[in-house]
Each structure stands twice: as structure tokens, then as C-alpha cells.
């Protein structure tokens, strides 16, 4: 009989609070709950307050480095954004976090 090892899914949750988002904390809590419902363990949550998205990395280069460090520290294999990302932002996030 073959044994299959199921890799635990661990996620770094990332959210950007823009001025028009008054329910940011609630949105982040909901994201965490959705992850747990999908058997994804949120290992940490990072947030950033911005007036508008950073054109190069959506969250800013300093926050990208924080995400990288959190991935390594928690051995996360997922990064989940609370905010919708454009295809370009999603691609840049994948490249910058090495996932």
C-alpha cells in the first residue's frame, strides 16, 4: 500500500488598507476564517496602510521584504492577499516572494 504525505498548507495573509476601506479588520478576520475553512493554517498576518497601491509591488518594497521574512520564518507555502490583485501585481508578487 502506498503512503501519501499531505503537505500542510501554511499561509501568510497580507492586506492593504486603503482610505475607503472602513471594514479592514473585519475583512482580515474573514480571510483568516475562510483559510481555516479550507484547511489552510494562517501563520501570520501582515498589513499595510496606503493611499494607493505601489505601482512596482502593490504593497511597497519594505513590506515585500517583510513577507519574504515571514515566509521563511514560518515555513509558509502560500501568500494570500485580502485585496484583489491585477494579473501584473499577482505576477510581481510571485516573483518577489519566490513562491
Residue pairs with C-beta under 8 A, 6 or more apart in sequence:
7 77
8 41
9 39
9 40
9 41
9 77
9 78
10 40
10 41
10 43
10 74
10 75
10 76
10 77
10 78
11 35
11 40
11 41
11 42
11 43
11 76
11 77
11 78
11 79
11 80
12 42
12 43
12 44
12 45
12 46
12 67
12 70
12 71
12 74
12 76
12 78
12 79
12 80
13 28
13 31
13 32
13 35
13 42
13 44
13 45
13 46
13 80
13 82
14 45
14 46
14 47
14 48
14 59
14 63
14 67
14 79
14 80
14 81
14 82
15 24
15 27
15 28
15 31
15 45
15 46
15 47
15 48
15 81
15 82
15 83
16 47
16 48
16 49
16 50
16 53
16 58
16 59
16 81
16 82
16 83
17 24
17 47
17 48
17 49
17 50
18 50
18 51
18 52
18 53
19 51
21 27
24 47
27 82
28 45
28 47
28 82
31 42
31 80
31 82
32 42
32 45
35 41
35 42
35 80
36 42
40 78
40 80
43 70
43 74
43 76
44 70
44 74
44 76
46 63
46 66
46 67
46 70
48 59
48 60
48 63
50 59
50 60
53 59
53 89
54 60
54 61
56 92
57 63
57 64
57 89
57 92
57 93
57 96
58 81
58 83
58 85
58 89
58 92
58 93
59 67
64 93
64 96
64 97
67 79
67 96
67 97
68 96
68 97
68 98
70 76
71 79
71 97
71 98
71 99
77 99
78 99
79 93
79 97
79 99
81 93
85 93
